[in-house]
């Protein structure tokens, strides 16, 4: 274990807890001055220690990991990387281990009864499992420590705290076994609106963990590392396909327990009304909807400045809260993701959602360097012409309407103008500049309006220090409040029922175990909530497609690519780039119309990243901090 543990004083925990969550509403008195003795001699003190550990859960609340995938990008960047949250804080693991020990002491001293001890013990085990889950997914095998280890320190240099890394498989198995214990101890409900873990939270996390371990096992060879690395040779960063089915089965069992409980349902339920579906899907994330909520995080603290921070940083330029600073419009959604949202076909059946831009159907053709003299833009291409900015998206999935800010949509009572170019009557084009063109006594502008506060895209696109305008043609609407706010307090759904249905469907189709009919129903229930009326087959392609759409911008995409080893690499000569859609006002005809030009995202274009986006397989495992000090084998990226 880390040497710094010898300096850790447990009494400090009473001061460490500064939470953005109102985790427990029943704490009594002023706890900020509690001594360690007070902490373990009262229920309130024990709850404070527990709350501190809750606050350390690495759940990525309102994270932006999708920006490192093909789904999205920062408005002023084009990152693409194996990017999952790691965890390496054994001081916090020690705090949980100490609490587990103290709960039994509190029971023995009659500070708490058996029921309270069991419930709190279940919470502590759940938290510890979550910490180890975040460790193993990013680091491989780590030291499994289940006691404080204080008695191992003798005051000398030989601390007795060095615990070797377990294998990756042993660490995955430890997380699952910890959750088995937590499931047995946690209550089925809280009935007080708190955000504390329940039996269903532990089952939900186990469903996620088991699917992750199964995927890493089945697909480890997609990015296999050679045995000459120390960590691989000792199976510290190593899984194999023979492990997969047992983990898939565990995922199926945990998911079925939740599904069969009857405690949960998709918020809003099935409908054929697209507008109603979009409204339900938008409102789902503005407040905690208990039918779908399994575990998450609250930002309702009673403090007016408490916030998850998402709204202020990501609202569109035209409809953000009044404040100074370079803050808003930072989350641009790619055309690659927009194309993935299906359209509604006849009778509400699924239809390909690729945005139609050209009469010749060549929707895999992208313009390079569109704003430069060397641009490959050809104005003679027979583009489809639309009368309004919003027309190409009329038949899109309700989830698109609910979760994406798109050209011409109405948001917060404002028509969102996202336009990136203009073609004058003589056929001369200009992009990413607010060029004024007059025709028929009326002025038109390259970005859709004269004032920079009246449009939301493509302005100052190359100025990283000045821009708040989307750079792809689309922004995020999911999680944004109905009115502009600086301090947004909507909760974070860390685990919701839709994920459990998708976990179940994936585990069944990947392993051939479980109930295929029930898995197909789970898959289609998600689609029916989004107003699709047909039923699609239970195939891996369909499951992964629905997962990408349903869990969009909730960080799941990064983790799915990571566990399935599906991050792209250009080692085969293929160039990968993120793509944008540039709505362009065309003044060549009798009436102004819009064409929509497919381009490379500005920050991903051939002059910025000549070789295209890529990843290095060795980075599926992060580096181990201070591995020499702690006498650990390094991970492959560190050799």
VENWOTA-V526803 format. One record per backbone hydrogen bond with DSSP energy under -0.5 kcal/mol. CO is the residue of the C=O (numbers start at 1). NH is the residue of the N-H. If there is no record, write none. Layout:
{{CO	NH} {CO	NH}}
//
This chain:
{{2	5} {3	6} {4	7} {5	8} {8	10} {9	12} {10	13} {11	14} {12	15} {12	16} {13	17} {16	18} {21	23} {23	195} {29	31} {30	33} {31	34} {35	39} {36	40} {37	41} {38	41} {38	42} {42	46} {43	47} {44	48} {45	49} {46	50} {47	51} {48	52} {49	53} {50	54} {51	55} {53	56} {54	57} {57	59} {60	63} {64	67} {65	68} {66	69} {66	72} {68	81} {69	72} {71	334} {73	332} {74	77} {81	83} {82	84} {89	92} {89	93} {90	94} {91	95} {92	96} {93	97} {94	98} {95	99} {96	100} {97	101} {98	102} {99	103} {100	104} {101	105} {102	106} {103	107} {104	108} {105	109} {106	111} {106	112} {107	110} {113	117} {114	118} {115	119} {116	120} {117	121} {118	122} {119	123} {120	124} {121	125} {122	126} {123	127} {124	128} {125	129} {126	130} {127	131} {128	132} {129	133} {130	134} {131	135} {132	136} {133	137} {134	138} {135	139} {136	140} {138	622} {142	166} {143	145} {149	152} {150	153} {152	154} {157	159} {161	163} {167	171} {168	172} {169	173} {170	174} {171	175} {172	176} {173	177} {174	178} {175	179} {176	180} {177	181} {178	182} {179	183} {180	184} {181	185} {182	185} {182	186} {187	199} {198	202} {199	203} {200	204} {201	205} {202	206} {203	207} {204	208} {205	209} {206	210} {207	211} {208	212} {209	213} {210	214} {211	215} {212	216} {213	217} {214	218} {215	219} {216	220} {217	220} {219	222} {220	223} {221	224} {226	229} {229	233} {230	234} {231	236} {231	237} {232	235} {235	168} {235	238} {236	141} {240	243} {241	244} {243	246} {243	247} {244	247} {244	248} {245	249} {246	250} {247	251} {248	252} {249	253} {250	254} {251	255} {252	256} {253	257} {254	258} {255	259} {256	260} {257	261} {258	261} {258	262} {259	262} {266	269} {272	274} {273	277} {274	278} {275	279} {276	280} {277	281} {278	282} {279	283} {280	284} {282	285} {283	286} {283	287} {287	289} {288	290} {289	292} {289	293} {291	265} {292	497} {295	494} {295	495} {297	492} {299	301} {302	304} {303	306} {309	313} {310	314} {311	314} {311	315} {313	330} {315	329} {316	319} {317	320} {325	327} {330	75} {330	332} {331	476} {332	73} {334	338} {335	339} {336	340} {337	341} {338	341} {342	397} {343	351} {345	348} {346	349} {348	533} {348	534} {349	345} {351	343} {355	357} {357	384} {358	361} {361	363} {362	365} {364	366} {367	600} {368	376} {369	372} {372	375} {377	379} {378	381} {381	383} {382	359} {386	594} {388	391} {390	393} {391	394} {393	396} {395	344} {397	400} {397	401} {398	402} {399	403} {400	404} {403	477} {403	478} {404	406} {405	475} {406	409} {409	411} {409	416} {411	414} {414	411} {414	416} {415	417} {416	408} {416	418} {417	419} {417	456} {420	432} {421	585} {422	430} {423	587} {424	427} {428	424} {430	422} {433	435} {435	446} {437	444} {439	442} {442	439} {444	437} {445	448} {447	419} {451	454} {452	455} {456	470} {458	461} {460	463} {462	464} {463	466} {463	467} {470	458} {471	602} {472	581} {473	407} {474	333} {475	405} {477	480} {486	488} {488	308} {489	299} {491	493} {492	297} {492	494} {495	294} {495	295} {496	499} {496	500} {497	501} {498	502} {499	503} {500	504} {501	505} {502	506} {503	507} {504	508} {505	509} {506	510} {507	511} {508	512} {514	516} {515	519} {516	520} {517	521} {518	522} {519	523} {520	524} {521	525} {522	526} {523	527} {524	528} {525	529} {526	530} {527	532} {528	271} {528	531} {530	398} {537	539} {539	543} {540	544} {541	545} {542	546} {543	547} {544	548} {545	549} {546	550} {547	551} {549	552} {551	554} {551	556} {555	559} {556	560} {557	561} {558	562} {559	563} {560	564} {561	566} {561	567} {562	565} {569	572} {570	573} {574	576} {576	613} {578	601} {579	335} {580	599} {581	583} {582	597} {583	420} {583	421} {584	586} {584	595} {585	423} {585	587} {586	593} {593	586} {594	386} {595	584} {595	597} {596	598} {597	582} {598	367} {599	580} {601	604} {602	605} {605	608} {605	609} {609	612} {613	576} {615	617} {616	619} {617	620} {618	621} {620	622} {623	625} {624	627} {626	630} {627	632} {628	631} {634	231} {635	638} {636	639}}
//
